[in-house]
């Protein structure tokens, strides 16, 4: 393939093609490299698709999100035999070969092929097959709702809110995962006083394309009954193992299939690699305080969320932490400046928050009948209602009294 052709293909991209319903890993066996160079050029920018080249000596990938692309070649005959023996295993197979060879087509069907594409097929036909596979995988998995908690201004209390909100979400049928979305400075595990951490976010991201539910269990730590946490990893500042949005999307999809609710601590703000967390969030909880500087930075963040990421106002909930009605910045002024109508408050009890943070305890563990416990319980209830909140406009007034 000439350099000019590569540049032309890079410009074309996949912009006109439909998105995948869930992340997939495409494992390619192509001994003669008839398709591989084209795939690398055209598919490398997809945040939902991980490309991996396999040889005929590699183990066959297994798993719902694993797709095997076979480009017909005599060297792959032993692999065909193995695929026929293991036709019942969980994997999706796409076969590329001579469509006039009926014997080859029948054999591909015996191997469990989801699709057979002629050798001269356009790439759009392969992408369409991947879209169908992703839709089938997505329909077979019940995905947990995601709530992202993010500071409007640094130090507004997102980690404190995230830990206590996650605890309020727990019930007998709902297992919650708290995800610390900071690669270097996360403190969520310390908030919860987890002394023996296992795994961590960085390792999970690096292995996102190949992990299953069992491997995921080794990446999280138990925080409380019914609540796990994926802690931030301790990494040197010069760490060169970059992570991508593609890896984040793959990890999030796996997590959502194993838990009933995911709460993300994004207290240090959006980064390029963690944008899939925001894009898949049912609701984004922006935590701010009553000061002009906090209001200015919160407005800037809201513009990013709405105009750069396309997150609608109906998905954003503004939480005024340490609320004091005597302060100069009123809720009405905050609503007018931010253009966000869904505003809730948490009472101002800095002493209790500081005590809990120092001891690694939740407010409910320190004082069960504290007014902050009621605040987090009402907040969890409002977030649980999801789309019902739009059908019941009086709900927030009944819950929060404003």
ROPAFI-779562 format. One record per residue (C-alpha): x, y, z. Coordinates in nm, 3 decimals. Layout:
! ROPAFI-779562
- X, Y, Z $
...
This chain:
! ROPAFI-779562
- 0.000, 0.000, 0.000 $
- 0.148, 0.334, -0.106 $
- 0.197, 0.628, 0.131 $
- -0.046, 0.835, -0.077 $
- -0.315, 0.567, -0.041 $
- -0.261, 0.553, 0.336 $
- -0.301, 0.931, 0.364 $
- -0.620, 0.914, 0.154 $
- -0.766, 0.640, 0.374 $
- -0.675, 0.825, 0.693 $
- -0.869, 1.128, 0.568 $
- -1.173, 0.918, 0.486 $
- -1.187, 0.759, 0.832 $
- -1.507, 0.598, 0.963 $
- -1.703, 0.915, 1.024 $
- -2.006, 0.809, 0.821 $
- -2.033, 0.463, 0.976 $
- -2.260, 0.385, 1.275 $
- -2.102, 0.351, 1.619 $
- -2.056, 0.019, 1.795 $
- -2.301, -0.050, 2.078 $
- -2.023, -0.171, 2.307 $
- -1.642, -0.202, 2.299 $
- -1.498, -0.498, 2.107 $
- -1.153, -0.642, 2.047 $
- -1.088, -0.744, 1.688 $
- -0.827, -1.023, 1.672 $
- -0.696, -1.058, 1.316 $
- -0.535, -1.368, 1.159 $
- -0.404, -1.255, 0.821 $
- -0.079, -1.435, 0.726 $
- -0.035, -1.252, 0.394 $
- -0.137, -0.912, 0.534 $
- -0.408, -0.864, 0.274 $
- -0.632, -0.674, 0.515 $
- -0.415, -0.587, 0.814 $
- -0.253, -0.266, 0.674 $
- -0.596, -0.134, 0.574 $
- -0.745, -0.215, 0.915 $
- -0.461, -0.038, 1.096 $
- -0.517, 0.277, 0.892 $
- -0.897, 0.288, 0.893 $
- -0.986, 0.149, 1.236 $
- -0.711, 0.272, 1.469 $
- -0.905, 0.585, 1.572 $
- -1.216, 0.401, 1.691 $
- -1.255, 0.440, 2.069 $
- -1.478, 0.130, 2.078 $
- -1.254, -0.112, 1.889 $
- -0.918, -0.257, 1.995 $
- -0.709, -0.412, 1.715 $
- -0.476, -0.706, 1.776 $
- -0.288, -0.917, 1.523 $
- -0.259, -1.291, 1.591 $
- -0.043, -1.560, 1.437 $
- -0.155, -1.919, 1.375 $
- 0.040, -2.016, 1.690 $
- -0.150, -1.786, 1.927 $
- -0.427, -1.901, 2.159 $
- -0.777, -1.847, 2.027 $
- -0.945, -1.559, 2.216 $
- -1.263, -1.632, 2.413 $
- -1.529, -1.397, 2.548 $
- -1.838, -1.208, 2.434 $
- -1.637, -0.899, 2.341 $
- -1.370, -1.093, 2.149 $
- -1.411, -1.103, 1.770 $
- -1.186, -1.324, 1.557 $
- -1.132, -1.213, 1.196 $
- -0.994, -1.495, 0.979 $
- -0.855, -1.413, 0.633 $
- -0.845, -1.744, 0.445 $
- -0.496, -1.893, 0.397 $
- -0.358, -2.251, 0.374 $
- -0.139, -2.189, 0.682 $
- -0.456, -2.151, 0.891 $
- -0.586, -2.506, 0.825 $
- -0.490, -2.628, 1.179 $
- -0.671, -2.326, 1.324 $
- -0.983, -2.418, 1.124 $
- -0.973, -2.767, 1.276 $
- -0.944, -2.623, 1.625 $
- -1.230, -2.379, 1.566 $
- -1.456, -2.663, 1.449 $
- -1.378, -2.857, 1.767 $
- -1.448, -2.549, 1.981 $
- -1.747, -2.414, 1.790 $
- -1.955, -2.389, 2.108 $
- -1.718, -2.150, 2.285 $
- -1.811, -1.787, 2.346 $
- -1.655, -1.591, 2.063 $
- -1.764, -1.417, 1.745 $
- -1.600, -1.521, 1.418 $
- -1.592, -1.329, 1.092 $
- -1.447, -1.517, 0.794 $
- -1.303, -1.352, 0.480 $
- -1.249, -1.572, 0.176 $
- -1.365, -1.683, -0.169 $
- -1.745, -1.667, -0.160 $
- -1.759, -1.893, -0.471 $
- -1.595, -2.176, -0.275 $
- -1.905, -2.341, -0.126 $
- -1.693, -2.592, 0.067 $
- -1.509, -2.308, 0.241 $
- -1.835, -2.129, 0.319 $
- -1.983, -2.445, 0.473 $
- -1.670, -2.500, 0.678 $
- -1.683, -2.143, 0.805 $
- -2.040, -2.208, 0.919 $
- -1.926, -2.522, 1.105 $
- -1.665, -2.310, 1.280 $
- -1.948, -2.090, 1.406 $
- -1.885, -1.790, 1.181 $
- -2.122, -1.500, 1.243 $
- -2.050, -1.364, 0.894 $
- -1.871, -1.466, 0.573 $
- -1.733, -1.177, 0.368 $
- -1.602, -1.207, 0.010 $
- -1.232, -1.129, -0.029 $
- -1.308, -0.817, -0.231 $
- -1.553, -0.674, 0.026 $
- -1.545, -0.307, 0.117 $
- -1.445, -0.220, 0.472 $
- -1.797, -0.093, 0.539 $
- -1.921, -0.454, 0.515 $
- -1.679, -0.560, 0.789 $
- -1.783, -0.265, 1.002 $
- -2.150, -0.354, 0.954 $
- -2.075, -0.705, 1.078 $
- -1.903, -0.559, 1.385 $
- -2.202, -0.331, 1.449 $
- -2.435, -0.634, 1.444 $
- -2.209, -0.828, 1.681 $
- -2.180, -0.535, 1.922 $
- -2.560, -0.490, 1.921 $
- -2.608, -0.858, 2.006 $
- -2.350, -0.845, 2.286 $
- -2.493, -0.523, 2.426 $
- -2.849, -0.663, 2.425 $
- -2.737, -0.970, 2.620 $
- -2.584, -0.767, 2.906 $
- -2.768, -0.553, 3.158 $
- -2.552, -0.244, 3.201 $
- -2.540, -0.057, 3.531 $
- -2.619, 0.316, 3.537 $
- -2.316, 0.542, 3.580 $
- -2.306, 0.854, 3.797 $
- -1.999, 1.077, 3.763 $
- -1.916, 1.305, 4.057 $
- -1.693, 1.596, 3.956 $
- -1.568, 1.911, 4.125 $
- -1.677, 2.242, 3.976 $
- -1.369, 2.384, 4.149 $
- -1.090, 2.184, 4.311 $
- -1.150, 2.104, 4.677 $
- -1.530, 2.128, 4.663 $
- -1.570, 1.781, 4.816 $
- -1.634, 1.542, 4.525 $
- -1.445, 1.248, 4.683 $
- -1.628, 1.293, 5.015 $
- -1.961, 1.307, 4.829 $
- -1.873, 1.008, 4.610 $
- -1.785, 0.781, 4.905 $
- -2.096, 0.865, 5.106 $
- -2.326, 0.864, 4.804 $
- -2.203, 0.516, 4.708 $
- -2.283, 0.395, 5.059 $
- -2.634, 0.541, 5.032 $
- -2.690, 0.359, 4.701 $
- -2.636, 0.017, 4.856 $
- -2.929, -0.211, 4.920 $
- -2.988, -0.586, 4.928 $
- -3.014, -0.615, 4.550 $
- -2.773, -0.344, 4.437 $
- -2.396, -0.388, 4.443 $
- -2.206, -0.065, 4.390 $
- -1.860, 0.003, 4.250 $
- -1.678, 0.327, 4.327 $
- -1.421, 0.407, 4.059 $
- -1.141, 0.651, 4.137 $
- -1.076, 0.819, 3.801 $
- -0.743, 0.973, 3.895 $
- -0.431, 0.800, 3.766 $
- -0.182, 0.966, 4.000 $
- -0.344, 1.140, 4.294 $
- -0.663, 0.949, 4.379 $
- -0.764, 0.942, 4.745 $
- -1.091, 0.750, 4.744 $
- -0.938, 0.438, 4.900 $
- -0.796, 0.654, 5.181 $
- -1.137, 0.813, 5.238 $
- -1.269, 0.460, 5.294 $
- -0.969, 0.352, 5.505 $
- -0.880, 0.059, 5.277 $
- -0.547, -0.065, 5.404 $
- -0.490, -0.365, 5.177 $
- -0.555, -0.250, 4.822 $
- -0.547, -0.496, 4.536 $
- -0.514, -0.415, 4.168 $
- -0.595, -0.061, 4.072 $
- -0.714, 0.156, 3.788 $
- -0.391, 0.166, 3.589 $
- -0.349, -0.213, 3.577 $
- -0.715, -0.255, 3.488 $
- -0.686, -0.008, 3.201 $
- -0.376, -0.177, 3.063 $
- -0.556, -0.513, 3.058 $
- -0.901, -0.385, 2.964 $
- -0.915, -0.559, 2.626 $
- -0.848, -0.906, 2.765 $
- -1.006, -0.905, 3.112 $
- -1.310, -1.108, 3.212 $
- -1.525, -1.094, 3.526 $
- -1.279, -1.306, 3.725 $
- -0.985, -1.083, 3.635 $
- -1.191, -0.775, 3.723 $
- -1.253, -0.914, 4.072 $
- -0.876, -0.903, 4.126 $
- -0.865, -0.533, 4.039 $
- -1.112, -0.409, 4.302 $
- -1.103, -0.390, 4.681 $
- -1.394, -0.443, 4.917 $
- -1.485, -0.113, 5.082 $
- -1.801, -0.206, 5.271 $
- -2.070, -0.473, 5.241 $
- -2.223, -0.432, 4.896 $
- -1.968, -0.170, 4.791 $
- -1.633, -0.220, 4.616 $
- -1.378, 0.036, 4.505 $
- -1.133, 0.040, 4.216 $
- -0.854, 0.250, 4.367 $
- -0.616, 0.480, 4.188 $
- -0.275, 0.328, 4.120 $
- 0.044, 0.467, 4.269 $
- 0.244, 0.569, 3.963 $
- 0.562, 0.772, 3.914 $
- 0.517, 1.106, 3.741 $
- 0.738, 0.992, 3.454 $
- 0.527, 0.680, 3.386 $
- 0.529, 0.624, 3.010 $
- 0.249, 0.365, 2.986 $
- -0.012, 0.591, 2.833 $
- -0.377, 0.490, 2.856 $
- -0.643, 0.567, 2.599 $
- -1.013, 0.642, 2.580 $
- -1.052, 0.308, 2.402 $
- -0.916, 0.121, 2.705 $
- -1.140, 0.324, 2.935 $
- -1.450, 0.239, 2.728 $
- -1.365, -0.131, 2.734 $
- -1.308, -0.134, 3.110 $
- -1.628, 0.060, 3.180 $
- -1.838, -0.182, 2.973 $
- -1.698, -0.479, 3.167 $
- -1.760, -0.307, 3.502 $
- -2.117, -0.213, 3.412 $
- -2.194, -0.577, 3.337 $
- -2.079, -0.691, 3.683 $
- -2.233, -0.426, 3.911 $
- -2.576, -0.272, 3.953 $
- -2.448, 0.084, 3.989 $
- -2.119, 0.263, 3.917 $
- -2.021, 0.588, 4.090 $
- -1.713, 0.764, 3.949 $
- -1.495, 1.002, 4.149 $
- -1.368, 1.245, 3.885 $
- -1.266, 1.506, 4.139 $
- -0.962, 1.612, 3.936 $
- -1.165, 1.682, 3.625 $
- -1.197, 1.543, 3.271 $
- -0.897, 1.414, 3.080 $
- -0.877, 1.275, 2.727 $
- -0.853, 0.913, 2.845 $
- -1.152, 0.926, 3.087 $
- -1.405, 1.096, 2.857 $
- -1.598, 0.767, 2.801 $
- -1.696, 0.783, 3.169 $
- -1.873, 1.113, 3.107 $
- -2.015, 1.010, 2.772 $
- -2.177, 0.700, 2.927 $
- -2.292, 0.872, 3.246 $
- -2.665, 0.869, 3.309 $
- -2.611, 1.172, 3.530 $
- -2.320, 1.404, 3.608 $
- -2.316, 1.542, 3.962 $
- -2.119, 1.869, 3.968 $
- -2.010, 1.964, 4.321 $
- -1.954, 2.332, 4.399 $
- -1.948, 2.572, 4.694 $
- -2.097, 2.917, 4.751 $
- -1.824, 3.154, 4.640 $
- -1.767, 3.368, 4.333 $
- -1.444, 3.187, 4.245 $
- -1.618, 2.847, 4.270 $
- -1.906, 2.978, 4.059 $
- -1.671, 3.107, 3.786 $
- -1.485, 2.775, 3.757 $
- -1.809, 2.576, 3.770 $
- -1.951, 2.779, 3.481 $
- -1.636, 2.704, 3.277 $
- -1.669, 2.329, 3.352 $
- -2.038, 2.328, 3.261 $
- -1.957, 2.488, 2.925 $
- -1.707, 2.210, 2.858 $
- -1.956, 1.941, 2.952 $
- -2.239, 2.087, 2.749 $
- -2.068, 2.234, 2.443 $
- -1.759, 2.015, 2.397 $
- -1.895, 1.679, 2.518 $
- -2.259, 1.730, 2.426 $
- -2.396, 1.649, 2.773 $
- -2.745, 1.796, 2.799 $
- -2.865, 2.002, 3.094 $
- -3.113, 1.728, 3.181 $
- -2.821, 1.497, 3.267 $
- -2.648, 1.749, 3.495 $
- -2.728, 1.787, 3.864 $
- -2.562, 2.073, 4.053 $
- -2.481, 1.999, 4.418 $
- -2.402, 2.297, 4.641 $
- -2.187, 2.146, 4.915 $
- -2.162, 2.307, 5.263 $
- -2.467, 2.516, 5.184 $
- -2.538, 2.818, 5.403 $
- -2.843, 3.028, 5.318 $
- -2.682, 3.330, 5.485 $
- -2.403, 3.351, 5.228 $
- -2.411, 3.619, 4.961 $
- -2.427, 3.377, 4.664 $
- -2.786, 3.249, 4.662 $
- -2.930, 2.945, 4.488 $
- -3.127, 3.172, 4.257 $
- -2.808, 3.349, 4.148 $
- -2.634, 3.014, 4.095 $
- -2.924, 2.891, 3.881 $
- -2.923, 3.209, 3.673 $
- -2.544, 3.205, 3.619 $
- -2.513, 2.832, 3.540 $
- -2.845, 2.786, 3.354 $
- -2.890, 2.461, 3.550 $
- -3.231, 2.427, 3.715 $
- -3.164, 2.099, 3.897 $
- -2.980, 2.221, 4.207 $
- -2.958, 2.037, 4.538 $
- -2.774, 2.117, 4.861 $
- -2.583, 1.950, 5.143 $
- -2.576, 2.118, 5.482 $
- -2.261, 2.284, 5.609 $
- -2.094, 2.068, 5.874 $
- -1.722, 2.096, 5.803 $
- -1.628, 1.950, 6.143 $
- -1.812, 1.624, 6.072 $
- -1.669, 1.602, 5.718 $
- -1.315, 1.660, 5.848 $
- -1.357, 1.399, 6.124 $
- -1.482, 1.138, 5.878 $
- -1.201, 1.213, 5.635 $
- -0.932, 1.189, 5.904 $
- -1.069, 0.861, 6.044 $
- -1.154, 0.699, 5.711 $
- -1.518, 0.662, 5.813 $
- -1.846, 0.739, 5.643 $
- -2.086, 0.987, 5.800 $
- -2.340, 0.707, 5.859 $
- -2.073, 0.512, 6.050 $
- -1.977, 0.810, 6.263 $
- -2.330, 0.928, 6.346 $
- -2.622, 0.740, 6.196 $
- -2.887, 1.007, 6.252 $
- -2.675, 1.301, 6.130 $
- -2.844, 1.545, 5.891 $
- -2.578, 1.471, 5.625 $
- -2.690, 1.107, 5.624 $
- -3.041, 1.221, 5.534 $
- -2.896, 1.450, 5.267 $
- -2.704, 1.166, 5.099 $
- -3.004, 0.935, 5.127 $
- -3.228, 1.189, 4.953 $
- -2.962, 1.254, 4.690 $
- -2.932, 0.879, 4.615 $
- -3.310, 0.854, 4.594 $
- -3.327, 1.139, 4.344 $
- -3.051, 0.989, 4.129 $
- -3.214, 0.645, 4.139 $
- -3.531, 0.785, 3.987 $
- -3.341, 0.862, 3.668 $
- -3.573, 0.974, 3.389 $
- -3.872, 0.976, 3.622 $
- -3.742, 1.304, 3.766 $
- -3.839, 1.483, 3.444 $
- -4.195, 1.351, 3.469 $
- -4.233, 1.470, 3.829 $
- -4.115, 1.833, 3.842 $
- -4.212, 1.872, 4.209 $
- -3.985, 1.591, 4.325 $
- -3.678, 1.800, 4.410 $
- -3.883, 2.050, 4.603 $
- -4.033, 1.771, 4.811 $
- -3.694, 1.613, 4.875 $
- -3.481, 1.921, 4.934 $
- -3.727, 2.197, 5.017 $
- -3.628, 2.456, 4.754 $
